[in-house]
Amino acid sequence: MKSTFTLMALLMTALCHAQTHRFIYKLQYKMDSTEITYENLNMILDITPKEVKFYGRNLITTDSLNKKFGMNSDYTDMSGQIVKRKINSFDNENFINIKNGYYSFKTTDKINWTISNETRKAENYTLQKATTRFGGRAWTAWFCKDIPFNEGPFKFRGLPGLIFELSDTKNNFIYHLIKSQKLPEVHPTDNFVESNFGNKAIPINEKQKYKLIMEFYNDPFAFERNNFSKSNNDLKININGKEIHNVDELNTQIKSMQEVIRKYNNPVEIDKAMHYPVY
């Protein structure tokens, strides 16, 4: 536990008065399960009297800069972990970017925990161990009964205390609580959770989600292909720093992109991972 984690005394004196309790987790994750190195993100868990939201800190940073300087920047969160739910509920609304569009779909994600008698100290707090299986992975959580929120990162909730640490047994995803804030008001997230900087989330179901993802995989540069079909042979398109002059070169880029998509197919809920064909 990091020394910056000095929040709790202040938190406990104001539980009944604050509008938002914000907990910041450091997320280490592997985009490819065979890799040794980790990607790092800071994720925010906002607990309000009515709702719980979990999203990337870069989203709120971009929104704050836009408001402060009158900018119109956007940010695409690729963590696949933007969710919100009613307080004390396992019913989640999930938000995802697909094919330059922004979508939401609902899931019920009941988590059944096995609570161990094993405890350990982290700074001045006693953490207790719990385990579960969720999303096709086995997980270990360390929670604190002294912090009376039955919440944690992403969809992980339902323990008798706040989750401080969480990881799957293969260490593909590791969460550490590093900071907390008490906000006097409910922080609006309309610009970056319920919508993505101007693109309001379109409600879909999981079947439609899979269809959209597969359409993107089959032709990730459909827009560029359409431009080629409408133009003369002198059209040049830049993709990832490479100049593309014709459809054959575009098809080569498509195959390269499909390889990348297959390689980085390691979502938190591995049991819902896409099964991409190799063409």
C-alpha positions in Angstrom: 0.0 0.0 0.0 1.5 3.3 -1.0 2.2 6.2 1.4 -0.2 8.4 -0.6 -3.0 6.3 0.8 -3.8 8.6 3.7 -7.5 9.0 3.2 -9.4 7.0 5.6 -9.5 8.9 8.9 -11.1 11.9 7.0 -13.3 9.5 5.1 -14.7 7.9 8.2 -15.7 11.2 9.9 -17.8 12.2 6.9 -19.5 9.1 5.7 -23.0 10.5 6.1 -22.2 13.9 4.6 -20.1 13.5 1.5 -21.9 13.2 -1.9 -19.1 11.2 -3.7 -16.5 8.9 -2.3 -13.8 8.5 -5.0 -11.3 5.6 -4.9 -8.4 5.5 -7.3 -6.9 2.1 -8.3 -3.7 1.4 -10.1 -4.5 -1.2 -12.7 -1.7 -3.3 -14.2 -2.8 -5.6 -17.0 -1.6 -7.6 -19.9 -3.1 -7.0 -23.3 -1.5 -10.3 -24.4 -1.5 -13.0 -21.7 1.9 -14.3 -23.0 3.7 -11.0 -22.3 5.8 -10.3 -19.3 5.4 -6.6 -19.1 2.3 -4.7 -18.0 0.3 -1.8 -19.2 -0.7 0.6 -16.5 -3.8 2.7 -16.0 -5.3 4.6 -13.1 -9.0 3.7 -12.7 -11.7 5.6 -10.7 -14.4 4.1 -8.6 -17.0 6.7 -7.7 -19.6 5.8 -5.0 -22.5 8.2 -4.7 -25.7 7.8 -2.7 -27.5 6.3 -5.7 -24.9 5.0 -8.2 -21.5 3.4 -8.5 -19.3 4.1 -11.6 -15.9 2.7 -12.6 -13.9 4.3 -15.5 -10.4 5.4 -16.5 -8.9 8.4 -15.0 -7.8 9.7 -18.4 -11.4 10.2 -19.3 -12.1 12.7 -16.4 -8.7 14.4 -17.0 -9.6 15.0 -20.7 -13.1 16.3 -19.7 -11.6 18.6 -17.1 -9.1 20.1 -19.6 -11.8 20.6 -22.1 -13.9 22.6 -19.6 -11.0 24.6 -18.2 -9.5 25.7 -21.6 -12.5 25.5 -23.9 -11.0 22.6 -25.8 -12.8 19.9 -27.8 -10.4 17.0 -27.2 -11.6 13.4 -26.9 -10.1 10.2 -25.4 -10.9 6.6 -26.2 -10.8 4.3 -23.2 -9.6 0.9 -24.4 -9.7 -0.8 -21.0 -13.1 -2.3 -21.6 -13.9 -1.5 -18.0 -16.3 1.4 -18.0 -19.4 0.4 -16.0 -22.1 1.9 -13.8 -24.8 0.4 -11.6 -27.3 1.3 -9.0 -26.0 1.2 -5.4 -26.1 -2.3 -3.9 -26.8 -3.9 -7.3 -25.1 -6.5 -9.5 -26.9 -5.1 -12.6 -24.3 -3.3 -14.7 -24.5 -0.9 -17.6 -21.3 -1.4 -19.7 -19.9 1.2 -22.1 -17.7 0.3 -25.1 -16.1 1.9 -28.2 -16.6 -0.1 -31.4 -16.0 1.0 -35.0 -15.8 4.6 -34.1 -19.1 4.4 -32.3 -20.0 4.4 -28.6 -22.4 1.8 -27.2 -23.9 0.6 -23.9 -25.3 -2.8 -23.0 -26.6 -4.3 -19.8 -25.4 -7.4 -17.9 -26.2 -9.0 -14.5 -22.9 -10.0 -12.9 -23.6 -11.8 -9.6 -20.3 -12.6 -7.8 -20.2 -15.3 -5.1 -17.3 -14.9 -2.7 -15.6 -17.4 -0.4 -14.3 -15.4 2.6 -11.2 -16.8 4.3 -10.1 -16.2 7.9 -6.7 -15.2 6.6 -5.8 -11.5 7.3 -2.8 -9.3 6.9 -1.9 -5.7 7.7 -1.6 -2.9 5.1 -0.4 0.3 6.8 -2.9 0.7 9.6 -5.6 -1.4 8.1 -6.5 -5.1 8.5 -7.3 -6.7 5.2 -9.1 -10.0 4.9 -8.8 -12.5 2.0 -11.7 -13.6 -0.2 -11.7 -15.6 -3.4 -14.1 -16.1 -6.3 -14.5 -17.2 -9.9 -15.8 -14.6 -12.3 -15.5 -14.1 -16.0 -13.6 -17.4 -16.6 -10.9 -16.5 -14.1 -10.1 -17.2 -10.5 -9.6 -14.1 -8.3 -8.2 -13.2 -5.0 -9.4 -10.0 -3.2 -8.2 -8.3 0.0 -10.9 -6.2 1.5 -11.2 -4.0 4.6 -14.2 -4.4 6.9 -13.4 -1.0 8.5 -14.4 0.8 5.2 -18.2 0.2 5.0 -18.6 0.0 1.2 -19.3 -3.4 -0.4 -17.7 -2.2 -3.6 -14.4 -2.6 -5.5 -12.9 -2.3 -9.0 -14.9 -3.0 -12.2 -17.8 -5.4 -11.4 -16.2 -6.8 -8.2 -18.5 -6.1 -5.3 -20.5 -7.8 -2.6 -17.9 -8.2 0.2 -18.5 -6.8 3.7 -16.0 -4.0 3.1 -14.1 -2.1 0.4 -11.7 -4.1 -1.8 -8.1 -2.8 -1.4 -6.4 -5.3 -3.7 -7.6 -7.6 -6.4 -5.9 -10.0 -8.9 -6.5 -13.1 -10.9 -4.5 -16.1 -10.2 -2.4 -15.8 -13.4 -1.8 -12.1 -12.7 -3.2 -10.8 -15.9 -5.1 -8.1 -14.0 -3.8 -6.5 -10.8 -5.6 -3.7 -8.9 -4.2 -1.7 -6.0 -6.1 1.0 -4.2 -3.7 4.0 -4.1 -5.8 7.1 -3.2 -9.1 8.3 -2.1 -11.0 11.6 -2.2 -14.1 13.0 -0.7 -16.1 15.2 -3.1 -18.8 17.5 -1.8 -21.0 16.9 -4.8 -21.9 14.2 -7.3 -19.4 14.6 -10.2 -21.1 14.7 -13.6 -19.9 12.1 -16.0 -22.3 12.8 -18.9 -19.5 13.8 -21.2 -17.3 10.7 -20.8 -19.3 7.8 -19.3 -22.8 8.1 -20.6 -21.4 9.6 -23.8 -17.9 9.8 -25.3 -17.2 13.5 -25.8 -20.2 14.2 -27.9 -21.2 10.7 -29.0 -24.1 9.5 -26.7 -24.0 5.8 -26.0 -26.3 3.8 -28.2 -28.1 1.0 -26.3 -27.5 -2.5 -27.7 -27.5 -6.1 -26.5 -24.6 -8.5 -26.2 -25.5 -10.2 -29.4 -25.4 -6.9 -31.3 -22.1 -6.1 -29.6 -20.5 -9.3 -30.9 -21.8 -8.6 -34.4 -20.3 -5.0 -34.4 -17.0 -6.3 -33.1 -16.8 -9.0 -35.8 -17.7 -6.5 -38.5 -14.8 -4.3 -37.4 -12.5 -7.3 -37.3 -13.5 -8.4 -40.8 -12.8 -4.9 -42.3 -11.2 -2.5 -39.8 -10.5 0.0 -42.6 -13.9 -0.1 -44.2 -14.0 3.7 -44.4 -10.7 3.9 -46.2 -11.8 1.1 -48.5 -14.9 3.1 -49.4 -12.7 6.1 -50.2 -10.6 4.0 -52.6 -13.7 2.7 -54.4 -15.0 6.3 -55.0 -11.7 7.8 -56.1 -9.1 7.6 -58.9 -5.9 5.7 -58.5 -4.0 8.8 -57.3 -5.6 8.6 -53.8 -3.1 8.2 -50.9 -4.1 7.2 -47.4 -2.0 7.2 -44.3 -2.5 4.2 -41.9 -0.3 4.0 -38.8 2.4 6.1 -40.5 2.4 4.1 -43.7 1.2 5.5 -47.0 -1.3 3.3 -48.8 -1.8 3.7 -52.5 -4.2 1.0 -53.6 -6.6 -1.7 -52.4 -4.0 -4.4 -52.4 -1.8 -2.5 -50.0 -4.9 -1.8 -47.9 -5.7 -5.5 -47.7 -2.2 -6.1 -46.4 -2.8 -3.6 -43.6 -6.1 -5.3 -42.8 -4.3 -8.6 -42.3 -1.8 -6.9 -40.0 -4.5 -5.3 -38.0 -6.3 -8.6 -37.6 -3.2 -10.1 -36.3 -2.9 -7.4 -33.7 -6.6 -7.8 -32.7 -6.1 -11.6 -32.2 -2.9 -11.0 -30.2 -4.4 -8.5 -27.8 -7.6 -10.5 -27.1 -7.3 -10.8 -23.3 -10.4 -9.2 -21.7 -11.1 -9.3 -18.0 -14.0 -11.6 -18.7 -12.1 -14.1 -20.7 -15.1 -16.4 -21.0 -16.6 -13.6 -23.2 -13.5 -13.2 -25.4 -14.1 -13.1 -29.1 -13.1 -16.1 -31.2 -11.6 -14.5 -34.2 -11.1 -16.6 -37.4 -7.8 -16.5 -39.3 -8.4 -15.7 -43.0 
